[in-house]
Amino acid sequence: MNHGAGGETMQDFLSKHIVSHFSKMNSDVPLASLDDSAVVDGIVFTTDGHTVKPLFFPGGDIGSLSVAGTVNDIAVMGARPLALSCAVILEEGLDIDVVDKVMMSIGRTSAACGVPVATGDTKVVESGAVDKMVIVTSAIGKRSSYTDHNLSVASQYRNVDSKWLTDDNVRDGDAIIVSGTLGDHGVSLLSFREGYGFESTVKSDIAPLNGLIEDVLKAGGTVAMKDPTRGGLANTLNEWSSKSKVGIELNENDIPLKDAVVNACDLLGIDPLSIGNEGKVVIACVPDTADDILKVLKAHPYGKDANIIGYATSRTKNVVMRTSVGGRRIIEPPIGDPVPRIC
C-alpha cells in the first residue's frame, strides 16, 4: 500500500519502476520532474486515479473529489483548466442509483468551477474485480493570462528561473503560505469510515481552487504552488526542499489546524501535517508580496483561514519546525500515507 501512498516509498517506486521505463520528452515540464502536471508544447496536462473508500463521506464523494483534485493539479502550475476527461470503471452489481449520484456530483462540481467534462470512457468488470467504483480523470489547460504578470512581479525582487510554478522554484527567503486548515479531508474520511465520530465536527475540504488561484496570480509574486494531497504538508514541503535545494523553516503556532483535527490525530497517533487535503493550496512567494497574497486569500471563501507558516532558508537543508514549546523538530517526508484510500 505504501507504494501508492504519496510518501518516500512511492517516490522511490515511481523513479525505479515506473518513470524509468518511459522515453524522455523535450518539454517545458517533463514527466521526470514529477510536478503536479506536465507541460507539452504549451499545453498543461494531468491525470488522476481515484480509489477513495467509502464513495460518499461528510463534505464530499468520489465524484466531487475526482473533479476538484484534477482541476487543482492544473491550476497550481499557473494554468487555467479548460476541460476534463472522465473514465469510470464499475463493479458488476453496483446499484445504478449510486452511479447516478456520483455522476450528478461530477456534473455539479465541474459546472461550479467552469471546467466541463469533454470526453470519457466506461467499463464494467466482474464482481470483486474492483471495489465498487474507480474514476480516472484527466484535464488539459493553458497558461493563465495572469501568470506572466505574477512572475514579472516576483522578478522585481529576485531571479525567477522557470516560466511555470514548479517545485524547483523555491529560494532562500521565500514565504510559505497555506490557504487554510490542514488535515480536514483525511480525518473526516478516516473517522467516518472507522466510526470514530470526529466527522461530526470535521468535514472534508474538497474544493476546486482554480478561481482562488487566479486571484493569487493577479496579486503577483508567487513562485511555486502545490495542493498538499497524499502525504500532506510534510510531503509537499519536503518535495520543494529536495527539488529546490533549500531548507524550509516553519512556526508550529502559525499552522492552521482545527482543534478537532488535532484531537483526532493525538488519539490515533498520526501527524496532521502528513494527512492528505483536497481543498487547500500551499504557496511559495517572494516575501515582499506575502502580505498582499494573504489578504487575497482571506477575502475568498476557500482561503479565509490562510496564514503565513514559515520561510525558505539556506541555514538548513531540511524542513524544520519551531515548536510551540520553543524546540525544533525536523519534519520528515512521510514513508506512506497514514490514512489510506482517501483519494
C-alpha positions as CSV (number, residue, x, y, z in Angstrom):
1,M,0.0,0.0,0.0
2,N,2.9,2.4,0.7
3,H,3.9,2.2,-2.9
4,G,0.9,4.3,-3.8
5,A,0.6,6.4,-0.7
6,G,2.5,9.6,-1.8
7,G,5.5,9.4,0.5
8,E,9.2,8.5,0.2
9,T,8.4,4.8,-0.6
10,M,6.1,5.9,-3.5
11,Q,8.7,8.4,-4.9
12,D,11.3,5.7,-4.9
13,F,8.9,3.2,-6.5
14,L,8.0,5.7,-9.2
15,S,11.6,6.5,-10.1
16,K,12.8,3.0,-10.2
17,H,9.8,1.0,-11.6
18,I,7.5,3.4,-13.4
19,V,9.1,6.6,-14.9
20,S,12.4,4.8,-15.7
21,H,10.7,2.7,-18.4
22,F,9.3,5.7,-20.3
23,S,11.1,7.6,-23.0
24,K,12.1,11.2,-22.2
25,M,10.3,14.1,-23.8
26,N,11.6,17.5,-24.7
27,S,9.0,19.7,-22.9
28,D,8.8,22.7,-20.5
29,V,7.8,20.5,-17.6
30,P,8.6,16.8,-18.3
31,L,7.3,13.7,-16.6
32,A,10.7,13.3,-14.8
33,S,10.2,16.5,-12.8
34,L,7.2,14.8,-11.1
35,D,5.3,18.1,-10.8
36,D,1.5,18.2,-10.4
37,S,1.1,18.5,-14.2
38,A,3.3,18.2,-17.3
39,V,3.6,21.0,-19.9
40,V,3.9,19.8,-23.5
41,D,4.0,22.3,-26.4
42,G,2.3,24.9,-24.2
43,I,-0.5,22.5,-23.1
44,V,-0.7,21.7,-19.4
45,F,-1.8,18.1,-18.9
46,T,-2.5,16.0,-15.9
47,T,-4.3,12.7,-14.9
48,D,-5.5,11.4,-11.6
49,G,-6.9,8.0,-10.4
50,H,-9.4,7.9,-7.6
51,T,-10.0,4.9,-5.3
52,V,-11.5,6.6,-2.3
53,K,-13.3,4.4,0.3
54,P,-16.2,4.9,1.0
55,L,-17.6,6.5,-2.1
56,F,-19.6,9.1,0.0
57,F,-18.4,10.8,3.1
58,P,-19.0,14.1,5.1
59,G,-18.1,17.0,2.8
60,G,-17.9,15.1,-0.5
61,D,-17.8,12.0,-2.5
62,I,-15.7,10.3,-5.2
63,G,-17.3,12.5,-7.9
64,S,-16.5,15.9,-6.4
65,L,-13.1,14.6,-5.4
66,S,-12.2,13.5,-8.9
67,V,-13.1,16.9,-10.4
68,A,-11.6,19.1,-7.7
69,G,-8.3,17.1,-7.4
70,T,-7.6,17.2,-11.2
71,V,-8.6,20.8,-11.7
72,N,-6.3,21.8,-8.8
73,D,-3.4,20.0,-10.3
74,I,-3.7,22.1,-13.4
75,A,-4.3,25.4,-11.6
76,V,-1.3,25.1,-9.3
77,M,1.1,25.2,-12.3
78,G,-0.1,28.6,-13.2
79,A,-2.6,27.4,-15.8
80,R,-6.3,27.7,-16.5
81,P,-8.0,24.3,-16.7
82,L,-10.1,24.0,-19.8
83,A,-11.7,20.6,-19.9
84,L,-11.8,17.2,-18.2
85,S,-11.9,13.6,-19.3
86,C,-13.6,11.0,-17.1
87,A,-13.0,7.3,-17.2
88,V,-15.3,5.2,-14.9
89,I,-14.6,1.5,-14.0
90,L,-17.7,0.0,-12.3
91,E,-18.1,-3.3,-10.4
92,E,-20.8,-5.7,-11.7
93,G,-23.8,-5.4,-9.3
94,L,-23.3,-1.8,-8.3
95,D,-26.6,0.0,-7.7
96,I,-27.5,2.3,-10.6
97,D,-28.6,4.9,-8.1
98,V,-25.0,5.1,-6.8
99,V,-23.8,5.7,-10.3
100,D,-26.3,8.4,-10.9
101,K,-25.5,10.1,-7.6
102,V,-21.7,10.2,-8.3
103,M,-22.2,11.4,-11.9
104,M,-24.5,14.2,-10.7
105,S,-21.8,15.2,-8.3
106,I,-19.2,15.3,-11.1
107,G,-21.6,17.4,-13.1
108,R,-22.3,19.9,-10.3
109,T,-18.6,20.3,-9.4
110,S,-17.4,20.7,-13.0
111,A,-20.2,23.3,-13.6
112,A,-19.3,25.2,-10.4
113,C,-15.6,25.6,-11.4
114,G,-16.3,26.1,-15.1
115,V,-14.4,23.1,-16.3
116,P,-16.7,20.8,-18.3
117,V,-16.3,17.1,-18.9
118,A,-15.4,16.8,-22.6
119,T,-14.8,13.1,-23.1
120,G,-14.6,9.8,-21.2
121,D,-14.9,6.0,-21.1
122,T,-16.9,3.5,-19.1
123,K,-16.0,-0.1,-18.3
124,V,-17.8,-2.7,-16.2
125,V,-15.8,-5.6,-14.6
126,E,-16.9,-8.7,-12.8
127,S,-18.0,-8.7,-9.2
128,G,-14.9,-8.5,-6.9
129,A,-12.5,-7.1,-9.6
130,V,-12.7,-3.6,-8.2
131,D,-14.2,-2.1,-5.0
132,K,-17.5,-0.7,-6.4
133,M,-16.0,2.2,-8.5
134,V,-12.8,3.6,-9.7
135,I,-12.7,7.0,-11.5
136,V,-9.8,8.3,-13.6
137,T,-10.0,12.0,-14.5
138,S,-7.6,13.9,-16.8
139,A,-7.5,17.6,-17.7
140,I,-5.9,20.0,-20.1
141,G,-5.2,23.6,-19.5
142,K,-3.4,26.6,-20.9
143,R,-1.2,29.2,-19.4
144,S,-3.3,31.6,-17.2
145,S,-3.5,35.2,-18.6
146,Y,-2.2,36.3,-15.1
147,T,0.9,34.1,-14.9
148,D,3.2,36.4,-16.8
149,H,2.2,39.3,-14.6
150,N,2.6,37.1,-11.5
151,L,6.2,36.1,-12.4
152,S,7.0,39.6,-13.5
153,V,6.2,40.9,-10.0
154,A,8.3,38.1,-8.5
155,S,11.2,39.0,-10.9
156,Q,11.3,42.6,-9.5
157,Y,12.7,41.1,-6.2
158,R,14.8,38.1,-7.3
159,N,15.7,36.0,-10.3
160,V,13.0,33.5,-11.3
161,D,14.3,30.6,-13.3
162,S,11.1,29.0,-14.6
163,K,8.1,30.3,-16.5
164,W,5.8,27.8,-14.7
165,L,5.1,27.4,-11.0
166,T,7.2,24.3,-10.5
167,D,8.5,22.6,-7.4
168,D,12.1,23.7,-8.0
169,N,11.4,27.4,-7.9
170,V,11.6,28.0,-4.1
171,R,14.6,30.1,-2.9
172,D,16.1,31.4,0.3
173,G,13.8,33.9,1.9
174,D,10.6,32.9,0.1
175,A,7.5,33.0,2.3
176,I,5.4,29.8,2.7
177,I,1.6,30.2,2.9
178,V,-1.2,27.7,3.3
179,S,-4.7,28.6,2.2
180,G,-6.5,27.1,5.3
181,T,-6.7,24.4,7.9
182,L,-4.9,21.2,7.3
183,G,-5.9,17.5,7.7
184,D,-9.6,18.1,7.4
185,H,-10.2,15.7,4.5
186,G,-8.2,12.8,5.9
187,V,-9.5,13.0,9.4
188,S,-13.1,13.3,8.2
189,L,-12.9,10.4,5.9
190,L,-11.0,8.1,8.3
191,S,-13.4,9.0,11.2
192,F,-16.5,8.3,9.0
193,R,-15.0,5.0,7.7
194,E,-14.0,3.7,11.1
195,G,-16.8,5.2,13.2
196,Y,-14.7,7.4,15.5
197,G,-17.2,10.3,15.4
198,F,-14.9,13.2,14.6
199,E,-16.7,13.6,11.2
200,S,-19.5,15.4,13.1
201,T,-17.2,18.4,13.6
202,V,-14.7,17.9,10.7
203,K,-15.8,17.7,7.1
204,S,-13.7,17.1,4.0
205,D,-12.3,20.3,2.5
206,I,-12.8,19.2,-1.1
207,A,-12.9,22.3,-3.4
208,P,-11.8,23.3,-6.9
209,L,-9.4,26.1,-6.3
210,N,-8.9,27.4,-9.8
211,G,-10.8,30.7,-9.0
212,L,-8.9,31.3,-5.8
213,I,-5.6,30.6,-7.6
214,E,-6.3,33.1,-10.3
215,D,-6.9,35.7,-7.7
216,V,-3.5,34.9,-6.2
217,L,-1.8,35.2,-9.6
218,K,-3.4,38.6,-10.0
219,A,-1.7,39.7,-6.8
220,G,1.7,38.6,-8.1
221,G,4.9,37.3,-6.6
222,T,4.1,33.6,-6.4
223,V,6.9,31.3,-7.5
224,A,5.5,27.8,-6.6
225,M,2.2,26.3,-5.7
226,K,1.1,22.8,-4.8
227,D,-2.0,21.1,-3.4
228,P,-1.0,19.0,-0.4
229,T,-2.8,15.8,-1.2
230,R,-1.2,12.4,-0.4
231,G,1.4,12.9,2.3
232,G,0.0,16.3,3.2
233,L,2.0,19.4,4.0
234,A,5.0,17.4,5.1
235,N,5.4,15.7,1.7
236,T,4.8,18.9,-0.2
237,L,7.4,20.9,1.7
238,N,10.0,18.1,1.5
239,E,9.5,17.8,-2.3
240,W,10.1,21.6,-2.6
241,S,13.1,21.4,-0.3
242,S,14.6,18.5,-2.2
243,K,13.9,19.8,-5.7
244,S,14.8,23.4,-4.9
245,K,17.8,22.5,-2.8
246,V,16.8,24.8,0.0
247,G,15.7,24.3,3.6
248,I,12.3,25.4,5.0
249,E,11.6,26.6,8.5
250,L,8.1,26.6,9.9
251,N,6.4,28.0,13.0
252,E,4.1,25.5,14.6
253,N,1.9,28.2,16.1
254,D,1.2,29.6,12.7
255,I,0.0,26.4,11.0
256,P,-3.8,26.4,10.9
257,L,-5.4,23.3,12.4
258,K,-8.9,22.7,13.7
259,D,-9.0,21.6,17.3
260,A,-11.0,18.5,16.3
261,V,-8.3,17.5,13.8
262,V,-5.5,17.9,16.5
263,N,-7.6,15.9,19.0
264,A,-8.3,13.1,16.4
265,C,-4.6,12.9,15.4
266,D,-3.5,12.8,19.1
267,L,-5.9,10.0,19.8
268,L,-4.9,8.0,16.7
269,G,-1.2,8.7,16.9
270,I,-0.8,10.3,13.5
271,D,0.7,13.6,12.4
272,P,-1.8,16.1,10.9
273,L,1.0,17.5,8.7
274,S,1.2,14.1,6.9
275,I,-2.5,13.8,6.2
276,G,-3.9,14.5,2.7
277,N,-6.0,17.5,1.9
278,E,-8.3,18.1,-1.1
279,G,-9.2,21.8,-0.9
280,K,-6.0,23.5,0.1
281,V,-3.0,25.1,-1.7
282,V,0.5,25.7,-0.4
283,I,2.1,28.8,-1.9
284,A,5.7,29.9,-2.0
285,C,6.1,33.6,-2.9
286,V,8.7,36.4,-2.6
287,P,8.5,37.8,0.9
288,D,7.7,41.3,-0.3
289,T,4.3,40.2,-1.7
290,A,3.3,37.7,1.1
291,D,1.0,40.1,2.9
292,D,-0.8,41.1,-0.3
293,I,-1.3,37.4,-1.2
294,L,-2.5,36.6,2.3
295,K,-5.1,39.4,2.0
296,V,-6.3,38.0,-1.3
297,L,-6.7,34.5,0.2
298,K,-8.6,35.7,3.2
299,A,-11.0,37.6,1.1
300,H,-12.0,34.3,-0.7
301,P,-14.3,31.7,0.9
302,Y,-11.7,28.9,0.3
303,G,-8.9,31.0,1.9
304,K,-10.5,32.6,5.0
305,D,-8.2,30.6,7.3
306,A,-5.0,31.2,5.3
307,N,-1.7,32.0,7.1
308,I,2.0,32.5,6.5
309,I,3.6,29.5,8.2
310,G,7.3,29.9,7.5
311,Y,10.1,30.8,5.1
312,A,12.6,29.0,2.9
313,T,16.1,29.3,4.3
314,S,19.7,28.4,3.4
315,R,20.5,27.8,7.0
316,T,19.3,24.2,6.9
317,K,18.9,21.5,4.3
318,N,15.8,20.1,5.9
319,V,12.2,21.1,6.7
320,V,12.3,22.2,10.3
321,M,9.5,23.4,12.6
322,R,9.9,25.6,15.6
323,T,7.6,24.0,18.1
324,S,5.1,25.7,20.4
325,V,7.4,24.9,23.4
326,G,10.4,26.5,21.8
327,G,12.2,23.4,20.4
328,R,13.0,22.5,16.8
329,R,11.6,19.4,15.1
330,I,12.6,18.1,11.7
331,I,9.6,17.3,9.5
332,E,10.5,14.2,7.7
333,P,8.9,13.2,4.4
334,P,6.3,10.5,5.3
335,I,7.1,7.0,4.3
336,G,3.5,6.5,3.3
337,D,0.0,7.9,3.9
338,P,-1.2,7.2,7.5
339,V,-4.8,7.3,6.1
340,P,-5.0,5.0,3.0
341,R,-7.6,5.4,0.3
342,I,-8.6,8.9,0.9
343,C,-8.2,10.0,-2.7
